[in-house]
Amino acid sequence: MSEASAARETASTDRGIPSSLTSLYQEVILDHYRRPRNKGPLARATHSITLNNPLCGDVIELKLRVDGDTIEEARFSGKGCSISQASASMMTGRIEGRSIEDACALGDKFTELLKGDAELLGDADLGDLRALAGVSKFPVRVKCALLGWNCLDELVGEGAGSSPPPEAT
């Protein structure tokens, strides 16, 4: 499946989304895939991890610069489908400047959106991430959309414990 058709398939699902929004969502996904934000190296990263989705070959490396409890900078690199790359682009833009707790709470909201919670389509805190709501109709694609968030959870989420996590590559 081509990247454009995957994004179209994802954006055009029947979730009660008006067709005008479906078209906009498709464009948002493709824009983040073609022109990703925050993609590239991060000097002085304090946290780094690489995860992959062996089912489809997506790979995301997430690098963060955390100061105290605040995510000062977030960058990603990797390869994969339009969904994984667009989601990582959107995620890094939404978590920069947030506390770790707020970033993880946003990740929880995004996960619920992908589980089909249509009420979250109105949550402005999710920003462009709402464009990925249609992924909920394709369970295999949900893993693609959550790969970057899984990196975040591994680095700073509940699984990381209270001490700073070690560098992981």
N, C-alpha and C positions, 0 to 999 in steps of 0.2 A: 504494500500500500504506500503510495507517495505521501510525502509530508503534507502537501496541500490537501489531499483527499482525507488524510487522517484528521487534520484540523477541521475540515468541513464536516466530517462525520461527527466529530465531537461537538461542534458548535450547533449542529442542526437537530439535536435530539428534541423530543417532545417532553418538555418539563414545564410547560405553561409559560415559556418565554416567548414574548411577541417576536414575530419574524424580523422586525427592524433591529431588535436587540441581538437576535441570533446572528445576523449579518455583522453587526458591530463586534460581537464576541469573537467571531471567526477572524476578523481583521486584527483584533488585539492579540490573539494567539499567534497568528502568522507574523505580526510585527515583532513580537518578543522573540520569536524563533529566528527571524531573518536579521534582526538588529538587537541582539541581547544586551541588556543592561548589566553592568557589574561583572562582565565576563573577562577573566584574565588574572594575572598574578596579583598577589597582595603582599607588599613588603611588610615586614614585621608582624606577620600573622601570629596570633597567640594560640589559635586552634586550627587544626586542619584534619580532614578526614576524606577518604575516597570510598564511596559505595557504588555497587553496581546492581543492576536488575538482570540476573542471568537469563530470564525468560525472553527478554527482547534485546539485550546487549547495551542498554543505557548505562552510562557511567557519569557520575557527578563527583567532582572534588569540590568541597566547600572549605573556604578559608575565612576565618573571622579574626578581627582584631577587637578584643574585648578589654575594656578598661573598667575595673570594678564590676559592676553589674550591668554595664551598658555595652551593647554591640555597636562599636564605633564605625566599623567598616565590615562589609561582607562582599566576597567575590566568589565566583565559581568558575570551573572549567569542566570540560567533559565533552561527551558526544552522545548522540542518541536521537530519538524521535522528537518531533516538534513539541509534543506535550511535555516531555521531561525537561527539555531545554527552555521552553517558554515558562514553565512553572518555576524553574530555578531562577530565571531572570526576574520574574515577578516577586518571588520570595525575597531575594536579596534586597530589592528595592523597598519592600515593606518592613524588613526587620532592622535595617540600619537606623541607629539612633534610639532604638527601643531597649528597654531592660530585657534581660534574659527571660524573666517571668512573662512579660508582655509578648515577647516573640513566641514563646512556647504556647501561650494562650491563643495567639493568632493561628498557630499551627493546628491546634485542637479545633478551632472554628472551621478552618479550611478542610480538615479531615471530615468533619460533620457535613459540610457542603458536598463533598465528594461521596458521602454515604446517602445523599439524596435530600438533605434538609433544605427545601426550597425557601424557607423563611430567611435563610442567610443570604439570599440574593439581594436583599435590601440592606445588608450590613455594609455600610461605607468603609468600615475598618478593613475589609478584605480587598478593597480597591480592585485592580485589574484581575486579581485571583478569581473573581466571580465569573470571568469569562470561561473558566474551566469547569463550570457546573455541569455541563453536558457529559463530562467524563464519567459521571456516576452511572450512566447507562451501559458502560463498557468496563466491566470489572478488571479486565487485563490492563486497561489503560490507566486505571486508578493507581496502580503501582508505579507507573511512569510519572504521573503527576505528583506523587508523594515522595519520590526518591530524594529530592533536595531537602524536604522536611525531615526525612528519616536521618539524613546527615546532621541536621540541626539538633534533633533529639539525641543522637549519639554523642554529640559534642557537649551540649549544655543542658539537655533535658533531664528528666528523672533518672535515666540510666547512667548519667554522668556522676552522680553523687554530689556531695557538697564541696569537695576540693576541685581545683582546676583540673580539667581533663588533660591527659598527656597528648602530645602530638601524635597523630595517626596518619598514615599515608596508604 
